[in-house]
Amino acid sequence: MPGRKGTGDAVSLEQTVRSRVKKFPAFLTLFFLTLGIGFRNRLEQSFHEANSFEEKRARLSASASLAPPRSGAEVLWSADMETGDLSQWTLPDVAGGPNSGGGIFNSGVATASVDKVTLAHSGVYSAKLFVETREDSELATSGTRLFRWREPQEHPELYYSVWYYFPQRYRPNGSPSWWNVFQWKSKHGDASRSDPFFALNVGNRSDGSMFFYLYDQNARRAYAQTVKDIPEGRWLRVEAFYRCTSDQTGRITFWQDGTRIVDVSDVQTRYGDGDCEWSVNNYTDGLDSGSATIYVDDAAICFGGRCP
């Protein structure tokens, strides 16, 4: 019958539409799920690439921050005291010889010796520098000085290195107080006596801690620093650069355990007709303790860069 046939067709059409409508959300779900998985994979890949880039950049930054190697430095002279004496300081000759490259000088109550000690920086020997100061005006200033002049006289720009050991805290108390442990001197061409130009002195902070500072003897000027204190009971390394000039183009730089603590430029570092000489010292005009012993080891003078 026509009426029933039309009704059946309508019902069939309605069922078909409902079936497709039911399937459509499933299709959308599958579509968006596939899209989401792809997006997540791409997102994870992007994060991985970003992390790889940051890692590479971090590695490059770390490499760039490393201190440059000292491969260009030439060691002109060194002394490790493993000979059991101080003869390395005077090479290529003996002390007082016509070709001696340095010397050992004592004044007041002071001695320089080599001891076989367990606290040597390397090997079994180090130089022991002892000084005693007294109230007697003639002995108030005492010092022992280990000199090298051959290399500074031959090269206007050099790098210096030495290891120090301060067994305890000391306090200079002279008037004015000073304690010289490292210096450069200069003498006129026809003079027999050399005069100090720049010295690395030891001072005390308000809490008593010891520290290094640079002193310009001619200008009577001190260059203090707050970067490093001097540790007690362990070895420390002092390095320096010195440009020996008779005009205002000289320069002095100091490092302590690899950290720069002083850098002074545009200064005169020798006499106009003079030379440059370097020494490691225990030299003072007074100490609270009345005496002081320090140790030095592995000294070196280098050309072309900081010593290895």
Salt bridges, closest charged atoms under 4 A:
GLU14 OE2 - ARG18 NH2 2.48
GLU54 OE1 - ARG57 NH2 2.57
GLU55 OE2 - ARG59 NH2 2.74
ASP115 OD2 - LYS128 NZ 3.60
GLU132 OE2 - ARG134 NE 3.31
GLU151 OE2 - ARG148 NH2 2.66
GLU154 OE2 - ARG150 NE 3.68
GLU157 OE2 - ARG243 NE 2.93
ASP195 OD1 - ARG193 NE 3.90
ASP229 OD1 - ARG205 NE 2.43
GLU232 OE2 - ARG169 NE 2.85
GLU239 OE1 - ARG70 NH1 2.84
GLU239 OE2 - ARG306 NH2 3.03
ASP257 OD2 - ARG234 NH2 3.68
ASP263 OD2 - ARG251 NH2 2.68
ASP263 OD2 - ARG260 NH1 3.34
ASP273 OD1 - HIS188 ND1 2.70
GLU277 OE2 - LYS187 NZ 3.97
ASP288 OD2 - ARG171 NE 3.91
ASP298 OD2 - HIS121 ND1 2.56
